[in-house]
Each structure stands twice: as C-alpha cells, then as structure tokens.
C-alpha cells in the first residue's frame, strides 16, 4: 500500500514564481501542478506530526538500551533472503533493513522520513522524489545512495517474489538523479497509493547483491542498513540479532524509542504446543497467542500466579481481514460457486466457538472485518454507481442481500443446513448414490484433502470433515511439515487450506496480489484462491485509483460484496485483541499504538533497574 523532475528543472520549465508554505516546508507552483516538499506523506488527509517533531507519542524516548528478548518461531529456516520464493527465510530479517519512509502506527496510513529526509510530490501523485539523508549508510559503513534505491526496486521486481512485480506494476521509471535524490515516475496518476508504498520497501546494498545470485537461498550473512545485524545462528534452530551500536538513524524522530533490546533471538520449535511448554519453562520471554484453547486453559502455573509471567489482552483498531478455509478454485470440483456455498453450510462455527474456542471469537463475514470498509448493509446509491460498468458480471445477491456467513444454533445438529447444502450440490450436477456424492458427468465421488501443517488445527477441521462426510463427500486431513506446506502453497497444490488475507486500514496495491487475474497463475503469489474474474479485476483497479478516503471506503465495500457472494472461502473467525504473555522482564510505553502491537518499543526492566 505504498505511493520529477528536479526543482531546478521545474523552475526552468514553468515557474509561475510563487512559493507557498506546504505541509512541512514549501510548495513550488508550476503551470502544471503544485509540488509539495514535505517531511512525510499521508494517504488521505493531513499528517498528524509536524516538521521537526521529536518522536512518535506512543514511544518512551528515554527507554534504556540493552538486555535481550527471546521469541519463538515455528518450523525451520535455511535462508537469509526473505525476498525470493525459494528457501525458508529466518524470522526477524526485517530488523536488518531500513526503508525510505517509516510508518506511524497511530495513523491509518501516514509515513515519515527515514532514509529519505523529505519528499517532493505533485498533487496528482504521478511521481515522487525522495531526498536522501547524506548520513544514511549500510552496516559496513558504505553510504546508502540513490543507486541502491534504484537497484533494490529493479532486482525485487525482476527476481523477487511475484508480489513485488504485482505490487509495483505501475512504476514506469526510476531515476537516480544524483547520489541523494531519486525519482519514481508512475504509469498513471490514478494509483495514488503508489507514492507511499514505494517508501516502505527495504533498501538493499547494491555493492553486496550485484556480486551474488539473488535468486539462490543462502545463509551468507547479508549487509543491511537497519538497527540490527545478525550476531549468530544455528541453521534451522536459532538466530540472534544484535543492535548496531553505530546505527546511523538511532536519533531520528521516527526511530527514537524504538529498537531498545541489545539482542533479539528467535528460537525454532516443531509446533505451537512444544513452543508453549518451552515458554512456560523460561526458554524464551515473549509470545503472542493465536489459539483460544491454549489461551483459556494452558496459561496456568506458579509462574503466572506469582507474577513472574504476565498475560494481557491488548485491543487494537486494525482491520482483521479474512481468516478462512480457502478453497482452491483451480480444482475442477470447486469451480461452481454452488459447490463452495454448500461446503460453507457444513462448517458449524457456533458449535466450534462454544466447544473448542471457549466463545473467544467473533464470526467473520467480511474480507475487511473490523473496519469501516466492511460491507455490512445494502449498497448505497453512491456505491451502486461503482457497479454500473459491471452490474451484469457480478452475483445478483450483491444488490439485494447483505452477506452473512451461515449461522447455526450451536447444538451440533445442522440438519437443515445440510439439506440446503444437498439441494445446492444437486443443482450443481452432483447426485447421491449409496451414501456417496457423485458427479453426474464423470461418475467420480467428490473428494477433499484438507492440507494442514499445525496439529493444533485438527480439532477444528475434524468436526467439519464429519459434516462433509454426511453430505457423501470423501474428506481427509493431510498433515505435513512447514517446508512441504510452503512448497505446496507456492504451486497451489492443495484442495482446501486454512489461511488468511490480512488487511490494513488503507487497502491498495496488495489487493492485486490477492484477487487480480494477473496473479492467479504466478507461482508464489497470494492469489491462493485462483480468482480470475474481469469484474473483480475492475473493482481492484478502481480501489487502487481511489482519490480520497470516502471513495476508498466505497470501492472497498464494493469489492468486498463481490468476494463475499462468490463464496470463494468459508469464513472462520477473528478477534480484535493481541493476546500476549511475557516473562516479567519488560516494560512498555504508557501510550499504545492503535494499529500495531508495538513490541519494538518495549524495553528491558533489568537495564532500567541497573541504572
């Protein structure tokens, strides 16, 4: 979700000779447009923080530096290159890199200068110039320049994950004007977000990567520009990062109060159950819990009772997106939406929530849940206008009904739902013979493999499978290790998986990678469903081209409706809290960020107490 010619050139070409104050410094008014020079950029509206602000309000600027934080990771790793499809990259690699701009986690989508000291952008956002700080450098002392920025984008789009090519498809040209000045020109002025999202890309060192095979997984320790460096590692088992004492950006407003631990370690475990027991034994310090059962039943013992381990539920204002049983539409048996709808009727969320999740979750109905962008009422007149070019290409329910995932009374007896599912399956060409659901044309039984990598999720899938079997469907669970799972997802070798489509408070270019036909058959994309639909392509492009917040909300709701009524997934559930547990070694700022957990702003109590 991120969105010149030089100032001299603008003056020479069409200066009206008027200079006015803009967001942070000045605006140059040309015959063509108004160019703002600013310390940051907001997607919609104004920036919260003024020029020369000292720090974000959700940090402790006096947080002591030092100490160690150990976290867990699941699976294994064999690479320090997280930008490519191949290999299993280690956790925490984002600590190695800086980007041109840094996000404010208390604003929906605003970015402030990090590697870039300022930005220059016209009101139509058809291009943007980043003015780099002369002090920016990599961990080996090499200056970070516009050549590195240009190199990073080129190599990521050419050799990185498919996401990068899709996400930055509208970049027409990148120019290193001089060592401290780089310009991005966009293919059109409709993709207003692009001026922001190019500012969030990690900047890679050209002098390091141009000598190496970028597409080959490697455990060679990379050079970065961020606050941490790789201190040590045990391949597949553990990795430790140490804070760079010479970190060039430590005193910048966007970094004050961040990166307080001297060491950050990620220890790897086979699965979540083993990892939890290790946590309770004091093997690591901090964990975020995603299992309601574990949260309700397993956080007990003397360490919890005497306060050595703290637990907390920290509310946030992030959209929760869509976690679901994701159905692979590339499979022939799932191409009919009536089949997908029938499968959804066999998932008894209410029973699952009561008996397995301790009523901890809320049912998800929208791909943009927990946000104003969720379609929760019939479309307004303004929204109906969005549908005019494609009104005959979307499900008719879009205009007449509000989508709600199937609901039961929670007693486990879903006979009426299964009868409705059978009717849908029969209309789709499936018949029931000797207790089996058979395709009329092929004579084959409908079979489904539920692909999982976590044993913890078997308890959720097993009751669902029993209901599918009542429909005459042959269903089974296939449990594989993380490496195999990742490989099969990359090549879309699955029937149904449990996955999610995370969303931000400002959806944008990433929607192409989720739903656009251009990503449907690119290995490693996030279009796991395999959606290839011209109407959805149209809505995605409309969303990306939104000119203001109101338009963005309306267009996102329109996209949401079409995704909902195509029954691409079987919605599961969400929670608007971070469930965290940590040994009583840490402190956190008094003010929490609205849109982030903010662990990077915590600090070690032992360092504070030693002073």
Secondary structure, DSSP 8 states (H G I E B T S, - for coil): ------HHHHHHHHEEEEEE--SSSEEEEESS-EEEEESEEESSS--SS-TT--S-TTS-TT-----EEEEEEES---BS-TTSSSS-B-TTGGGG--BSEEE-TTSSSEEEESSEEEEEEETT-SEEEEEE-TT-B-TTS-B--HHHHHHHHHHHHHHS-HHHHHHTTTEEEEEEEETTEEEEEES-SS-TTHHHHGGGSB---HHHHTTS-TTS---S-----SSEEEEEEETTTEEEEEE-TT-TTTTSTTTTT----SEEEEEEESSHHHHHHHHHTTS-SEEE---HHHHHHTS-SHHHHTTSEEEEEEE-----BEEEEEE-TTSGGG-SHHHHHHHHHT--HHHHHHHTSTT--EE---TTBSSTTS--S---HHHHHHHGGGTTSS-THHHH---------SSS--HHHHHHHHHHHHHTTEEEETTEEEETTT--B-EEEEEES-GGGHHHHHHHHHHHHHTT-EEEEEE--HHHHHHHHHTT--SEEEEEE---SS--THHHHHH-GGGTTSTT-S-TT----HHHHHHHHHHHT--SHHHHHHHHHHHHHHHHHTT-EEE-EE-SEEEEEEETTEE--SS--TTS--GGG-EEHHHHHT-
